[in-house]
């Protein structure tokens, strides 16, 4: 069996193992190890397996992952999402469908300190869905708004997915964060437009149309409403502002942000020392899971590089006369289909060793491609049948049927698709801000 044939057999076995519910890390590690051994010998494979954990654990770039994860975990435990939603609603109240739009804006702001889509959807669903239902919103619109807004957690920096992509692609975390900012803001606006269209098309109560709070609480003026979110603004300014001003490296900024989140949680009396301990334990669990998958993915990457399957695919596509735009369109279709069945981190770890060299051979910037991948993963988060955000909302709001979740989420898929078209037509939307840092 040639290396190319072995690579396709390995990929087929990997997909089969994942579909059979084998843990992603186990599937990646086994296929990568056995495939590498069949090409380069069992002795070299054993040496590589032994060296990979130490190499990854000692990598300075990986230290940013647990620190930003801790900042997001503490922010979620401290209840910052409630302040964000109340502030956004106070500013937007009187706007048609204000609660729906407020949930999207609050999700975007919470994503700026969280970095996880699932965590954003979980916390925002607890805060905003009960209020939207009480105001007369249809369950599909309430759930769809939160599901879509939750996806912004992995696009607006800091982003766990982007940090993992930076490690695999050996790119600058700061550059990727800068590249994600403008598309994140554009996608937030597109989601709000979809919500406004849906609120006009669906019959709802007068409260939902007029934007009045269901509790009839007094409307706050702009400045007091914005004062509610000073802590989020401070965290965002210190962490990302510190990176781009040159005060901190990404790892130092993550450490400052995590420590600042803990101080805010304790200072605002939103957390106790026991709560801080729980956040630390949750962070250890999340990071341990991620690092295990990344180690297994590294072994799989070594196997894929040995087979040179990416080069073979590139030569085939170039000989067929396909343009870069058509290749990207084909990859988008593949990723959207994969997103219906695979989790985002797994998609990144499985495919990037193949797709990144492929698109680079067509002249596609790796930073731009990383943002495209995140947008495609966002689509998978709200695409039936596996969309993780949908199941998180279902767990928090069992009164909303799964069909309402699907009906509510599907219209919001238009927004990331429009963003992808804009990114392909105008790459500088992504690359303009990173260019200023060089």
N, C-alpha and C positions, 0 to 999 in steps of 0.2 A: 504493500500500500504506500503510495507516494505521500509526502508531507501535506500536500493540498487535500488529497482524499482523506487523510487522517484528520485534518482540521474540520472538514465538513462532517465527518462521523462524530468527532468530539462535540461539535455544536449541536448536532441532532440528539446525542445522548444527554447533553446538558439540558436541553429544552424538555426532553422526556422526563428526566429526573425531577425537574421543577414542577412539571404538570402532575407528577405522582406525589407531590407534597414533600419531597426531600428538601431539607433546609438549603437555602441558596448558597450559604457558605460551604456546606458539605459538598454540594454538587459542583461548585466552581473548583474547590480544592482537589477533589478526586479526579475530575476530568483533566484539570491542568497538570496534576502530578503524573498520572498515568500517560497522558499524551506526551509530556516532556520526556518521560523515561523511554517511551517507544522511539523517540527521535534521537535523543542524546545519551541514552543509557541510564540505568537505574542508579549508578553511583553519582552521576552529576545531578540527577533529580533529587536524590537524598540530600546532597550538599545544598542545593537551592532551597529546599523546604526548610532546612535547618537555619539558613542564613536570613530568610525572608522576614520572620517575626522580629529579629533584632534590628535588621535594616529599617523596617517600618517604624518600630517603636522608638528608635533613636533619631528619626527624621525630625528636624526642627519644624518643618512646615506642617506636620501633623498635629503639633501641640495646639494649634489654633482651634481644632475641632472640639476637644473637651471643654475648653474655656468658653467659647461662644455657646456651646450646648448648655453649660451651667448658667450662663446669663439668661438664656431663653427659659430654662426650667424655673429659675427664681422669679422671672417676670410673670410667668404663668401662675405660679403659686401665690404671688403677691397681689393678684387680682387687678393688674394694670389694664386688662381688657375691658373691665367694667367702666373704668374712667374714660377710656378711649371712646367707647360706644356712647356714653352719656354726653361727652363733649361734642362728638360728631352729630348726634341727634339734636342737641341744642342749637348748633350752628345751622343745621339744615331744616329744622322744623318750619313748616309752612310750605316746604317744597313738596311737590307731588311724589309720594312714595318715599318720604324722607327716612323712615326706619330702615327700609331695604338699602338705600344708598349709604346710610350711616353705618350699617353693618359692613359694607364693602370698604369704606374709608377706614373704619376702625381696624379691620383686618389688615389693611395695608400698613397702618401705623404700628400695629402689634407685630407684624412681620419684620419691622425694622429693628426689633429687639429680640425676636424669637428665633427665626431661622428655620422653623419647621412648619410645614403645611398642616400636618395632622394636629399638632399642638394648637395652631391658630384656629383651625376649624372646631376643635374640641372646646376651647375656651370661649370662642365667640358664639357657638351654638347655645351654650349655657346662658349667656348673657342676653343675646338679641332675639332668639327664636320665641321665647315666651312672650316678650313684649310685642313682637309682630303678630303673633296669633291673637293676643288679647286686643290688639288694635283692629282686628278684622282682616288681616292679610290671609290669603289662601295659603295652606300649608306648603304647596309646591313652590310658591314664590319665596316664602320665608326660608325654606330649606335650600333652595337654589342659590339665593343671595349669599348665604353663609358658606355653602360648599364652594362657590366660585371665589368669594373673597378669601377663603382659606388657602387657596392655591397660591396667593401672593406671598405667603410665608416663605416659599423657596425661591422666589425671584427677587424680591426687594432685599437688598443686603442688610445684615449678614445672612448667608444661606448655607445650610449644611450640605446640600447637593453641590453647590458651586465649590465649596471647600474640598469635597471629595474629588470632583472633576479636576480641580487645580493640582491635587496630589497625583492623580493618574496621568494627566497631560503635562505635568511639570511646568505649570504656568503660575504667574503671580496672582495670589489671592486678592490683593488690592486692585489689580487691573481688572479682574473678573467682577469684583464688586462694583467698580466704577461703570463697567459695561452694562451691568444689569439695572442700574438706577433708572435711566430714561425709559427703557422698555417696561419696567415695573410701573412707572407712573402712567405711561400710555395705556397699559393693560388695565390699570385701575379705572381710568376714565372710560375705557371701552366697556368694562363691566357695569359701570354706572349707567351708561347709555342703554345697555340691554335691560337693566332693571327698570329704567324709565319707560321703555317700550312695553315691557311686560305689564307694568302697572296700568298702562293705558288700555291694553288689550283684555285684561282680566277684570271681571266685575268684583269689586271689593267694597268694603264699607266706607262710609264718609270719612271716618277717622284715618283710614289708610290713605285715602286720596288727598285729604287736606294736610296730612302730616302731623296730626295732633297725637300727643302721647296718650296711651290708653288710661293712664292713671290721672290725667288732667293736671299734672304738676305744672307749676309756673315756668314759663319759658325763660331761660337764662339769656343774658346779653352775651355778646361775642367774647369780650375779654374774660369774664368769669368762666365761660365754657372752655376757652383755650387754656386758662390757668389750671384746669383739671389735669392736663397732660404734660405739665412741666417736667415731670420725672422722665417720661418717654423721650421728650425733646432733648433733655440733658444727656441721657444715655446715648442716644443717637449721635448727638453732637460730639460727645467725648470720644466715642469709639471710632466711628467712621471719619469724623472731623479730624481726630488725632492721626489717623492713618494718612489722609490726603494732605494734611498740613506738614507732615514729616515729623511730628512729635513722637509717634509710636510706629513700631512695626505691627503687622496684623496680629501677631501673637501677643505682643505687649498690650495692644488695644483690647484684645479679647480678655486679657487678665484684668485690665482696668475696668472694663465693662462688667465682668462677672463680679468683681469686688464691689463696684458701685451699685449693682442690682441688689446685692446682699445688704449693703448699708441702707439703701432706700427701703427695702422690705422691712428691715428692723426699725429704721427711723420713723417710718409711717405707721408702725405697729400693725403691719399687714402680715408679718411673719414672726414666729418665735424661733429660738435657737433650735428647738426640735424640728421646726419647719425647714430651717436651713439644712439640718442634717438629712431630712427626707429628700430635699432637692439634690444634695450631694450624692445620695445613694441612687436616686433616679438617673442622675447624669452618668454615674459609673455604669449602670446597667445599659443605658443607651449607647455609650461610647464603646463598651466592651463588645456589644453586638456589632457595631459598625466596624471596629478594628478587626474583628474576626472575619467579617465579610471582605474587607479590603485586603487582608493578607491572602485569603483564598483567591481573590480576584487577581492579585499580583502574580500568583503562580499560574493562573489561567492565561494572563497576559504574556508571560514568558513562553508558554506553549504556542500561543497564536503567533508571536513574533518569529518563533523558530520555523513555523510552517510557511510564512510569507503569504498568507491567504489574502491579506489586504492588498499587497502588490499585484497579485493575480487578478483580483476583482477590478482593481484600477485599470490594469491593462485591457481587460475585457471590455469595460465600459468606454474607455477612450478609443479602442479600435472600432467600437460600434458607433462612434461619432456623437455620443451624448454630450450635451453641454453641462456645465456646473449647475445651472438652474434646474435642469431636468433631473440630475442626480440627487439634488437636494429635495426635490418634490417626491422622488421615489423613496428616499429615506424617511421623509415625513410620513408617508403612507405606512411604511413598515413600523415606525415608532408608535404611531397612533394605534395600529393593530396590536402591537405588543403591550401598549398601555392598558388594553382591555383585560389583560391577564397577569401582568407582572407589576411588581412594586418598583417605584422610581429608582431607588438606589441600585437595585438588582439590574435594571435596564442599563444604567450608566456603566456599572462594573462589567457586565457581560459584553456590551456592544462597543464601547469606546476603543478598546484595543484594535478593533477592525475598522470602525467607521471613521475615526479621527485620521489615520494615515490615508484612508481613501479620499476624504474630502480635501485634505491638504494637497494631494496630488492634482486636484482640480483647482488649486489656488485659493481655497477657502481659508480664511483666517481662523485659527483654533479658538481664539477668544470669542469671536462671533458665533462659531459653531457651538461653543459651550452654552451660550445664552439660548440659542435655538433648541438645544436639547432640554434645557429647563422648561421652556415654554411647552414643548411636546410632552414632557412629563406632567406638567400641569393639566394638560388635556386628559391624560390617563387617570388623574386623581378624581375627575368628575365624570368619567365615561363608564357606563354600565358594561359588564356586570360587576367588575371588581373595584371600581373607584373607591379608594380608601377614605376620602373625605365623606362620601355618602354613607359608608358604614359607621364612621365615627358619629355623624349626626344622628343616624338611626339609633345608635346605642344611647345617646344622650336624650333624644326625643322619640321614645318608642311610640308615641301617639301618631306620628307621621308615617304613613304607609310607604313601603319601598317604591311603589309606583308613583306616588307624589314626589319622592326624591328624584326619580328618574325624569319625570316631567318637568320638574323645576330646574334640574341641572342642564338638560340638553340645550335649551336656548342660549345659555351662557357659553357654550362651546364656540359660538360665532366669534366671540371676542378674541380668544387666542389665535384662531385661524386668520382673522383680519390682521392681527399683529405679525404673524409669520409672513404674510404677503408684504406688509410694510417693511419688515426687516430685509426681505430678499430684494425688494425694489430699492430700498434706501439703506444700505449697510451702515452708513455713517450714524444712523440712529443708535447703533450699538457701539461703534468704534470711536465716535467723536470724543466722548468724555475720557476714555483711557488715553487717547492721543495727547490730551492736555497734561497727563502725568509724566510723559516721557521727556 
